[in-house]
Amino acid sequence: MFAGMAGHSVLPLENIGSGVFGWVLAISAHAVGWPIPRGGSQIIANALASFFESLGGRIVRDTPVRSLDELKDAGTILCDLTPRQLVHIAANRLPERYCRKLERYRYGPGVFKMDWALNGPIPWAASECAQAATVHVGGTLEEIADSERAAWEGRVHHRPFILLAQPSLFDSSRAPEGKHTAWAYCHVPNGCPENMEERIESQIERFAPGFRGMILARHASGPADLEQHNANLVGGDITGGAQDARQLILRPTRHFYRTPDKNLFICSSSTPPGAGVHGMCGYHAALAALKDRAQSS
């Protein structure tokens, strides 16, 4: 559902870290383009799960872990959780001082997301947009910059900067023949309760006259809905925490993946290199766990 949603850095454009993300994304896009998994991003998760199980791994689904005490037989534990959730289930295994550090971890702006079933492709005024899997929808540079800054300042922008994906243009399995699907999101203040449906659709209509007439059905998800679906999305933050200069380097603490409990590691996007559909947080956390295990044996 959220593959590709961390498509830009969720930082004000004048923030020095925003430029770094821009370069990384631009270089990646020019090198290999933006991939679209045929059948939806769930296909990637299914493939990874299938490979894991072929190696003898076991996946337990629909079983919330409310305390790590429930995992009494576990050896090394890697938690794909943000700091708030880790404290919730592991506070009794961690020093109070470390828990306070995790509780001070800052979350960034949230997002308001929309999904559409469409009667046809989006009628962009600029024909080039009809050939792109992902379209960044905004007006002038000043307007885009103010929209991104607004979410950090607790404001909701009247013309939000939007990241929009139209995968059915390139993957016919995403919609019935002749129909299309699209999804989009904009940034809003963390936990913002405001309904952004009208503003998002008006912004798209501005650059694609006739868009509203193509809508067959819509589904909207605000920050609270996203957090209810996935507790890691605190206040609708899809990046695992604010990615400013401090928290990009010390993420979530100077110990990165390790915790004071030698058998407990963090492997979520709240660790380096941060948000993105790359899997590197888990990769580096696993390397840290294997290294520590080898040294202790």
C-alpha positions as CSV (number, residue, x, y, z in Angstrom):
1,M,0.0,0.0,0.0
2,F,2.8,2.4,0.9
3,A,5.6,1.4,-1.5
4,G,7.0,4.6,-2.8
5,M,5.2,6.9,-0.4
6,A,8.5,8.2,1.0
7,G,9.2,9.7,-2.4
8,H,10.6,12.9,-1.0
9,S,12.2,13.9,2.2
10,V,9.3,15.5,4.1
11,L,11.6,18.5,4.9
12,P,11.2,22.2,4.2
13,L,13.0,22.8,0.9
14,E,15.3,25.3,2.5
15,N,16.5,22.6,4.9
16,I,20.0,21.4,3.9
17,G,18.9,17.8,4.2
18,S,16.2,18.3,1.6
19,G,18.8,18.9,-1.1
20,V,20.6,15.7,-0.2
21,F,17.5,13.6,-0.7
22,G,16.8,15.4,-3.9
23,W,20.2,14.4,-5.3
24,V,19.8,10.8,-4.2
25,L,16.4,10.4,-5.7
26,A,17.4,12.2,-9.0
27,I,20.4,10.0,-9.4
28,S,18.5,6.8,-8.7
29,A,15.7,7.8,-11.1
30,H,18.1,8.6,-14.0
31,A,20.1,5.4,-13.4
32,V,17.2,2.8,-13.4
33,G,13.9,4.7,-13.4
34,W,11.1,4.2,-10.9
35,P,10.1,0.6,-10.9
36,I,6.4,-0.5,-10.6
37,P,5.8,-4.1,-9.3
38,R,3.3,-5.9,-11.5
39,G,0.3,-6.7,-9.5
40,G,1.0,-4.2,-6.7
41,S,3.7,-3.7,-4.0
42,Q,2.2,-6.6,-2.0
43,I,3.8,-8.9,-4.6
44,I,7.2,-7.9,-3.3
45,A,6.3,-8.7,0.3
46,N,4.8,-12.0,-0.8
47,A,8.0,-12.9,-2.7
48,L,10.2,-12.0,0.3
49,A,8.0,-14.0,2.6
50,S,8.0,-17.0,0.3
51,F,11.8,-16.9,0.0
52,F,12.2,-16.7,3.8
53,E,9.9,-19.7,4.3
54,S,11.8,-21.7,1.7
55,L,14.9,-21.2,4.0
56,G,13.0,-22.7,6.9
57,G,11.7,-19.5,8.4
58,R,8.3,-19.3,10.0
59,I,6.0,-16.3,9.8
60,V,3.2,-15.8,12.4
61,R,0.5,-13.4,11.2
62,D,-2.3,-11.6,13.0
63,T,-0.8,-12.0,16.4
64,P,0.0,-8.6,18.0
65,V,3.0,-8.7,20.4
66,R,2.0,-6.5,23.4
67,S,5.2,-7.3,25.4
68,L,8.5,-8.9,24.6
69,D,7.9,-11.1,27.6
70,E,5.6,-13.1,25.3
71,L,8.7,-14.1,23.3
72,K,10.4,-16.0,26.1
73,D,12.0,-18.6,23.8
74,A,13.4,-16.0,21.4
75,G,17.1,-15.4,21.2
76,T,18.0,-12.3,19.1
77,I,15.1,-10.0,18.4
78,L,14.9,-7.4,15.7
79,C,12.0,-5.0,16.0
80,D,10.7,-3.2,13.0
81,L,9.2,-0.6,15.2
82,T,9.6,3.2,15.8
83,P,10.9,4.3,19.2
84,R,7.4,4.8,20.7
85,Q,6.3,1.3,19.9
86,L,9.6,-0.2,21.2
87,V,9.2,1.5,24.5
88,H,5.6,0.3,24.7
89,I,6.5,-3.4,24.4
90,A,10.1,-3.5,25.8
91,A,10.3,-0.8,28.6
92,N,10.8,-3.5,31.3
93,R,13.9,-4.8,29.5
94,L,15.5,-1.4,28.9
95,P,17.1,1.2,31.3
96,E,14.9,4.1,32.1
97,R,17.5,6.6,30.7
98,Y,17.4,4.9,27.3
99,C,13.6,4.8,27.3
100,R,13.6,8.6,28.0
101,K,15.8,9.1,24.9
102,L,13.4,7.1,22.8
103,E,10.5,9.0,24.2
104,R,12.2,12.3,23.1
105,Y,12.4,11.0,19.5
106,R,10.6,13.4,17.3
107,Y,8.1,12.5,14.6
108,G,7.6,14.5,11.4
109,P,4.6,15.7,9.5
110,G,1.9,13.3,8.6
111,V,0.3,12.6,5.2
112,F,-3.3,12.6,3.9
113,K,-3.6,9.9,1.2
114,M,-6.2,9.3,-1.4
115,D,-6.9,6.3,-3.8
116,W,-9.1,6.6,-6.9
117,A,-10.8,4.2,-9.3
118,L,-11.0,6.1,-12.6
119,N,-13.0,5.8,-15.8
120,G,-9.9,6.5,-17.8
121,P,-6.4,8.0,-17.6
122,I,-5.9,11.3,-15.9
123,P,-6.4,14.1,-18.5
124,W,-3.2,16.0,-17.8
125,A,-2.8,19.4,-19.6
126,A,0.8,18.5,-20.0
127,S,1.0,15.4,-22.2
128,E,4.3,14.4,-20.7
129,C,2.6,13.6,-17.3
130,A,0.5,10.9,-19.0
131,Q,3.8,9.0,-19.7
132,A,5.0,9.2,-16.1
133,A,4.4,6.6,-13.3
134,T,4.9,9.3,-10.6
135,V,3.9,12.9,-11.0
136,H,4.9,15.7,-8.5
137,V,2.0,18.1,-8.6
138,G,2.7,21.7,-7.7
139,G,2.7,25.3,-9.0
140,T,5.6,27.7,-8.7
141,L,8.7,26.8,-6.7
142,E,7.6,29.4,-4.0
143,E,4.2,27.7,-3.8
144,I,5.7,24.2,-3.4
145,A,8.2,25.4,-0.8
146,D,5.5,27.1,1.3
147,S,3.3,24.0,1.1
148,E,6.2,21.8,2.4
149,R,7.1,24.4,5.1
150,A,3.4,24.6,6.2
151,A,3.3,21.1,7.5
152,W,6.3,21.7,9.8
153,E,4.7,24.9,11.1
154,G,1.3,23.4,11.9
155,R,-0.4,24.9,8.9
156,V,-2.6,23.2,6.2
157,H,-1.8,24.7,2.8
158,H,-4.7,25.7,0.5
159,R,-2.8,24.3,-2.5
160,P,-0.8,21.3,-1.2
161,F,2.2,19.9,-3.0
162,I,1.1,16.4,-4.1
163,L,2.9,13.2,-5.0
164,L,0.7,11.2,-7.3
165,A,1.2,7.7,-8.8
166,Q,-0.7,6.3,-11.8
167,P,0.5,2.6,-11.9
168,S,-2.3,1.3,-14.2
169,L,-0.8,3.2,-17.1
170,F,2.1,0.6,-17.0
171,D,0.5,-2.4,-15.2
172,S,-2.8,-3.5,-16.7
173,S,-3.5,-5.8,-13.7
174,R,-4.2,-2.8,-11.5
175,A,-7.6,-2.0,-13.1
176,P,-10.3,-3.6,-15.4
177,E,-9.8,-3.1,-19.1
178,G,-10.3,0.6,-20.1
179,K,-10.3,1.7,-16.5
180,H,-7.5,3.1,-14.3
181,T,-6.3,3.6,-10.7
182,A,-4.3,6.3,-9.1
183,W,-3.2,7.3,-5.6
184,A,-1.8,10.5,-4.1
185,Y,-0.8,12.1,-0.9
186,C,0.2,15.5,0.5
187,H,1.9,16.5,3.7
188,V,0.0,17.8,6.7
189,P,0.9,18.6,10.3
190,N,1.5,15.5,12.4
191,G,-1.9,14.1,13.6
192,C,-3.8,16.7,11.6
193,P,-7.6,16.0,11.6
194,E,-8.4,18.1,8.6
195,N,-10.1,16.5,5.6
196,M,-7.9,17.2,2.5
197,E,-10.0,15.5,-0.1
198,E,-11.3,18.8,-1.7
199,R,-7.9,20.5,-1.7
200,I,-6.1,17.5,-3.2
201,E,-8.7,16.9,-6.0
202,S,-8.8,20.7,-6.7
203,Q,-5.0,20.8,-7.1
204,I,-5.1,17.8,-9.5
205,E,-8.0,19.4,-11.4
206,R,-6.0,22.5,-11.8
207,F,-3.4,20.7,-13.8
208,A,-5.7,18.0,-15.3
209,P,-9.0,19.7,-16.2
210,G,-11.7,17.1,-16.2
211,F,-10.1,14.9,-13.6
212,R,-13.1,15.0,-11.3
213,G,-15.3,13.7,-14.1
214,M,-13.2,10.6,-14.3
215,I,-13.6,9.5,-10.7
216,L,-15.7,6.4,-10.2
217,A,-14.8,5.9,-6.5
218,R,-12.5,7.3,-4.0
219,H,-11.0,6.4,-0.6
220,A,-9.3,8.8,1.8
221,S,-7.0,8.1,4.7
222,G,-6.0,10.8,7.1
223,P,-3.1,10.6,9.7
224,A,-5.3,8.9,12.3
225,D,-6.5,6.3,9.7
226,L,-2.9,5.5,8.7
227,E,-1.8,5.1,12.3
228,Q,-4.7,2.8,13.1
229,H,-3.7,0.7,10.1
230,N,0.0,0.7,11.1
231,A,1.0,1.8,14.6
232,N,4.4,2.8,13.3
233,L,2.9,5.7,11.3
234,V,2.7,7.9,14.3
235,G,0.5,10.9,13.5
236,G,0.6,9.8,9.9
237,D,4.4,10.1,9.7
238,I,5.4,7.6,7.0
239,T,9.2,8.3,7.4
240,G,9.7,6.7,10.8
241,G,10.5,10.0,12.5
242,A,11.7,13.5,11.5
243,Q,14.6,13.3,9.1
244,D,16.3,16.5,10.1
245,A,20.1,16.8,10.4
246,R,20.2,15.5,14.0
247,Q,17.8,12.6,13.6
248,L,19.3,11.6,10.3
249,I,22.7,11.1,11.9
250,L,21.6,9.9,15.4
251,R,18.7,7.7,14.5
252,P,17.1,7.0,16.9
253,T,20.2,7.3,19.2
254,R,24.0,7.2,18.7
255,H,23.8,3.4,19.1
256,F,21.7,3.2,15.9
257,Y,20.4,-0.4,15.7
258,R,21.6,-1.6,19.1
259,T,19.9,-1.2,22.4
260,P,21.2,-1.7,26.0
261,D,19.7,-5.2,25.8
262,K,22.3,-7.2,23.9
263,N,19.7,-9.4,22.3
264,L,17.4,-6.6,21.2
265,F,17.8,-4.6,18.0
266,I,15.8,-1.9,16.1
267,C,15.5,-2.4,12.3
268,S,12.8,0.1,11.3
269,S,13.1,3.3,9.2
270,S,13.8,5.0,12.6
271,T,17.4,3.8,12.0
272,P,19.9,4.7,9.3
273,P,19.6,5.3,6.4
274,G,16.0,6.3,7.2
275,A,12.8,6.1,5.2
276,G,12.5,4.7,1.7
277,V,11.6,1.5,0.0
278,H,15.1,0.0,0.2
279,G,15.3,-2.5,3.1
280,M,18.7,-1.2,4.2
281,C,17.6,-0.5,7.8
282,G,16.9,-4.2,8.2
283,Y,20.0,-5.2,6.4
284,H,22.3,-3.2,8.6
285,A,20.5,-4.2,11.7
286,A,20.9,-7.8,10.8
287,L,24.6,-7.3,10.2
288,A,25.0,-5.7,13.6
289,A,23.1,-8.6,15.3
290,L,25.2,-11.2,13.5
291,K,28.4,-9.4,14.4
292,D,27.5,-9.1,18.1
293,R,26.4,-12.8,18.1
294,A,29.7,-13.9,16.6
295,Q,31.7,-11.9,19.1
296,S,29.8,-13.3,22.1
297,S,30.1,-17.0,21.0
